[in-house]
């Protein structure tokens, strides 16, 4: 009778593992989950036989076989949590934990130091703790506490409601998993039926549903697939455009000579030949712009998985220069942008590509506002000249980047919502309302802030504050990521 529960749980976990692998495939997340299911399957399957056998030699063998898999279970759960929380920096501790599990497993098989035989209880036989068994117990407690901290820290870092819900479910699963540690008391002689498998079954059941139903990795995988599938044809279009640009002048010269010598009739519309000469450049600009949007979209899915300890130091001036070099300006737009002299040593700690994407968004919005202002003044006599000013300074341990334009501006009633997801004042099809949301997420992921101040038809200023390397804000970011600070929208932090 007492063997029914472990036999049922064993079959259940085999189903969990197969279900997730068949549904999600072999990923960084499904692999450690499958390991958890496999270890539990063999452990509970072994106990199902142990509880009903009467042969002493077979019982001794089953005790060691079952505990062999138990030794790896806490580490596999911790492995799963490191993937959910995207903490690549945990790899050394993870490897050390696996090595400790291997060492304990070897000692288990070669001696009685980990498990010293078995005791006989009302439900059957059960392993007795050996001299080194407390090491495994301590390892389990340490990994459970560390897993809880990783999930808590990941939840504080993310602003996405869905991801917070997923992390909450993982936290509940960890709590149930921890209750299974009550079985250790039976190893030390307390006589009660070990029901830890029930808690683990519920725990991993929650994780299985979370992985499949809520798709912990699916948004990132879909984004990566789409980015790859779109980037390849875009690169081909770009190369074809360059080839057209190299050949077209010669073709047009030959065509014009043929028309002059009456070898063919000029079938082009007036001005069409002039537009053809800029065709390749226009295609190249659109390809670059679309490629940047694809890269930015992929980056937005990976913000919650940033490993802040991998951040490096980057000069602000190089990021500004890179953004201006790559941005697909239309005719005359580059002349509108003025960059104030910047200290070459002025740097921030973080990701240069993310900051370049932020500058791309701000440039796009600034130029849109300037063109809107030009359109509004088109029927008036005006000496209006659109301009975008970029400058950066060091203030109180932060690199402060200011981005100012003299476009149409943002009304006071709209200003508090400019960073809200999917909020846009542009016409349908002209904007998704995610650009400034992305900018805010990047600033917070890098340990900084972004704020906006605007006077309609006068100026709009975006102020980005990023920690400078070696400052207290930078150290706090690397050691214990703080909860992203929220400042009132519209407040200017110019000093």
N, C-alpha and C positions, 0 to 999 in steps of 0.2 A: 504493500500500500504506500509506504513512504517513498518508493522509487518513482511513483507516478509524476510527481511535480518536477523533479530534475529531468525526467525523460521528456515531458511536455515542453519544458523550457528549452531543452537542447534542440528539439525539432523546430521550435519557434524561432530560435536564433539562426538556424540554418536558413529558414525562410526569409528573415530580415536581411541577411547578407546577400542572398541571391536576388531578392527583390530590388535592393538598391543598386547592385551592380548591373542588373539587366535594364533598369530604368535610366540610370545616370551614366553608366559606363565606368571605365577605370579612370578616376580623377584623383587629384591631390586630396580631395575631401572624402571620396567614397572608399579609397584604399584603406586609411586607418579605421574607418567604420567597419569595413569588411573584416579587418583583423580583430576588432573587438567582438564581432559576431562569431568569428571562427574560434577564438580562445574560449568564449562562453559555451559554444556548442560542444567542444571536446571536454571541457571541464564538467559541465552538467551531465553530458552523456556518460562520462566515467563514474560520476556519483550515482547515477541510476543503477549501475551494476554493483558499485561498492555497497550500497545500502541493503542489498539482498544476498550478497555472497557470504558463504560460511567458510570458505577455504582461506586459511591464514596466509599462504604464499600469494595467492591471487589478490587478496585484500591489500597486502603490502605493496604489490606492483601497481594496483589501481590507485592507491593513495599517492604514490609518487607521480604517476602519469597525470592524474587530475590536477595536482598542485603545480606541476610543470607549466600548465597553461595559466593558472591563476597568477603566477609570478609576473606574467607579461600583461595582464589585463589593465592595471593602473597606467602603465606606460602607453598602451594603445589609446586609452581615453585621453590622456594628456596630449598625445600626438594629434588626435582629432581636434582638440581645442586650439592647438597652435595653428592649425590650418584655418579653422573658423575665424579666429581673431587675427589671422594674417601676421603673426609675429615670427618672422623668419629668424630673428635674433635669438629665439629660444632653441635653435638647433643644437648648440653645444650641450645644453642641459638635457635635451631630448636624447641625444646620442649617449650621454653619460648614463641616463636612466635605462636605456636599452642594454648597455654594457653591464650595468649592475644586475639587471634581470637575467642576463646570460650567465653571469658569474654565480648568482644564486641558483639558477637552474642546474649548472654543472655540479655545484655542491650538493644540491638535492639528490641528483642521480648517483653521486659517488659516496655520499656519507649520510649521517642522520642529523647533520648540523641545522638544516632548515626544517625538516619534518622528521620527528623521532617516532616512527611507527604510527599506531592508531589506537584510539580508545573505542570502547564499545558502549553504545547508548541505546535508548529504547527504540530509536528509529534505525539503528544499524551502526556500522563502523564509520569513524570520522578521523581525519589526521590530527596528530598531537604536535604541538609547537616544539621545535627544536631550539637549540641555543641561539641560532642566528635568525630565527623567525621574526624577532622584534625589528630586525633591519628591514624586512619586507613591509612590516606594518608602518614603520616610520617613513619608508619610501612612498607608501600609499597615501599617508596623511599629507606629506609634503607636496606630492603631485596634485592632490585634490585641492589644497589651498592655493597652489600656484595656478591651477586651471580656473579657479573662481576669480582670482585677481585678473587674469588675462581677459576673461569674459566681461568683468566689470570695467576694466580700462577700455576695452573695445566699445562697450556701450557708451561710455562717456565721450569717446572721440567722434562717434557717428551722429549725424543729425537726421538720417533717413529713418522714417517711422517703421517701414517694413523690416529694415535690418535690425532695428532695436527689438522688434517683436521676435525675430529669429533668435537673437542673442538671449532674450528673456527665456525662450523655450529651452535653449541649451543650458541656461543657468538652472532652470527647474530640473532638467535631466541630470545635471551634475549633483544637485541636492538629493535626488532619489538614489543615484548611484552611490553616494556617500553612505546612505543608510545601510547598504549591503555590508558595510564593514562590521556590522554587529556579529556576523558569522565568525569573526576572529575569536570571539569569546569562547566559542565551542572548542577551538583549537587549544584553549588553555583549561579545559575541563568543565565548563559550565554546560549543564545538560538541558538543552532546549533544541527544538527542531530548527536547523539553519534555513531561514526564509529569505536570505539575502538575494537569492536568484530571482525572487518576485520583484524586488525593487530594481534590480538590474534589467529585468525583462521590460518593465514599464519604462525605465529610463531610455534604453536603446530603442524601444518602440517609438517613443516621442521623437528621438533623433531621426529614425527612419522616415517618419511622416514629415518631419521638418525638411530633410534633405530633398525628398521627392516632391511633396506638395508645395512647399514654399520656395524650393529651388535656391538653396544657399549659393551655389556657384553658377546657376544658369544665366543670370544677367551678364556676368563677366564673360562666360563662354560664348554667349550669343554675340556680344559686342566684339569680342576678339575674332570670331568667325566672319562677321559682317565686315569688320575693318580689313581683314585679309582679302576677302572676296572683292571688296570695292577698290582696295589699294592697287591690286594687280592690273585691272583694266585702266585705272587712272594713269598709272605709270606708262602703259602702252600708248594711251592717247597723248600724253605729254611728249613722248619720243616721236610720235607721228607728227605732232604739231611742229616740233623742232625741225624735222625733215622737210615739212612743207615750207617752213620759214627759210630754209637754206636754198630750196629749189625754186620757190615762187618768183623771186626777182628775175631770174634768168628766163623763166617761162613767160613772164609778163613782157620782158624786153623783146623776146622773139615774137610774141603775139602783136605787139605794137608795130614792129617792123613789117610783119605780114600784112597788117591793116594799111600801113603807109604805102606798100607796094601793091596794094589791091589784090593780094593773094587770098584774102578772106574778108568778109563783112564784119565790121565791129558790132558784135551783138551784146555788148555790155551796156548797162544803164549808165546814165551820167553819174560820175563820181564813184561808180562801183569798183573801178580799177584801183582807186586810192584806198578804198576800204579793204580790198583784198590784201593789200600790202601789210595791213596791221592785223590780219586774220590770225596768223600763227601766234602773235604776241597775246592776243585776246584769249585764244584757247589755252595757252600756257598759263595765263593769269587765273582763268577759271579752274583749271586743273589744280594749281597750287592752292587756291582758296578751298576747293572741295577736299583736297587731301588734308589740309589743316583742320577742317571741320571733323573729318573722320578721326584723326588723331586725338582731337579734343574730346570727342564723344567717348572714345576708348579710355582716355585719361580720367573722365568723370566717373567711370565705373570702378576704377582702381584707387580712387582717393581714400576709400575706407580701408584699403589694404596696404597703405604706405607704411614702410618700416622707417620710423623717424631716426633710428640710430644709423641709418645708411646715408643721412643727409650730408651734403658737402658744402663747401664755401664757394659762392659765386659772386663776381662783381656785378653790381646793378647795371653799370654802363654797358657791359657786354650783352646783357639780356635785352636792353633797350635797342642796341644796335642790331641784334639778331632779329628782333621783331620788325624793325623798320626795313631790314633787307628782305625779309620773307613776305611781308604783307603785300597783297595784290592791289596796290594803289591804281586808281584810274588816273587819266590824264589830269595833271595839275594838282592832284591831292597831296603828293609828297611835299610840294612847296608850302603847304599849309602847316606842316608839322615843324615845330621848333624845339630843339633839345637844349636845355641849359647846361653849361659846363658842370660835369660831375667829378667828384674825387675818385680817382682810379682805385683807391683802396676801400671805397665804400662797398661793403659786401653784405650778403645775407646768408643764412644757413637754411638749405632746403633743396629744391629741385629747380634748375634753370628752365627746363622745358615747360613746366607748369606755369612759371611766371611769364614766359613768352606767350603762352596761350591766354593768360589774363590780359596782357598788353594787346593782343590781337582783338579780344572782345571790346576793350575800351576804345581802341582805334576805330573799330567798326561802328560803335555807337556814336563816337564823337563826330565822325565824318557824316553819318546819317543825320545827326542833329544839325550840322552845318548846312547840308543840302536842303533840309527842311526849312531852315531859316532863310536861305537864298530864295527858295520857292515862295515863301511868304512875302518876301520883299520885292518880288519880281515886278509888281505893278507900281512900285514906288521909286522915286529918285533916291538912291542910297549909295554911299561910299563904303558899304559893308565889305569886309574882307574876312573870310573864315580863317581861323587859326586854332591849332592845337599846341599846347605848351606842356612839355614834360620836364620835370626836375626832380632831384633826389637829394636828401640831406640826412644827417645822422642826428637823432634826438633821443636822449635818455636810453641808450642801448638798443634802439630800434632804427632800422633803415626805413626812412619815410619817403615813399615815392608818390608824387602828386601828378595828376593827369587832368589838365584843364582845357576846356574848349569854350568857344563863344557862340555855340549853336543856339537852337531854340529853347534849350533848358527844360527843366522838369517842374511842373506845377507843385505847389506845396501839398496838395491833397494826394498826389501820386507818389511823392518822394518816399514816404515810409514803406511803400510796397515794392520798390524797384528791385530788391533782392529776393522777393518771393518767387518760388518756382511757378513757371508757366504764366507769369504775369507780364504782359507786354502791351505797350501803347501803339505798336506798329500795326499797319494794316494786315489783314489775314494773308498769310503766305510770305510776309516779310520778316517775321521773327517768331521764335517759339517761346520766348520768355525764360529761357534757361541760361542765357549768356552770363548775366550778372549773378545768378544763383551759383553758377560754376565758379565765378570769381570769388564769391564769398567762401565757398567750400574750400577752394585752394588756399585762401588767406588763413582760414582757421586750421586747415591741415598742416600748414607751415608754422603754426603757433602765433599767427598775427591777426590782424583785423583789416577790414575795408569799410570805408564810410563815404557818404556822398553828401555834398552841399550844392545847392543850385539856386540861382536867381534867374527866372525865365528871361530870355533874350539878352542876358548879360554874361553869365558864365555858369559852368557846371564843373565841379572839382571832385574827383575821386581820390581819396587818400588811402594808400596802402601802407600798413606798418608791418614789417617783418623783423624778427629777432636778428641782431648782428651776432656773428660767431663769438663764442666765449663769454657772452653776457649771461646774467642770471636767467633771463627769459629763455635763452638758447639751452642752457643746462637743464632747466626744468622741463623743456620740451623733450630732451633726449632721455632724461632719467625717469620721469614720471609725468607723462602727458597730462596737461591740465585740461579741464573742461573748457571748450571754446567760449571765449568771452563774447557777449553780445552788447553792443553799444547802440544807442538810439539811432535809427536811420535818420539821415539828414544832419547829424551833428558833425561839424568839421573839426578834425583833430590836427589842424595846422600848427598847433603849438599850445 
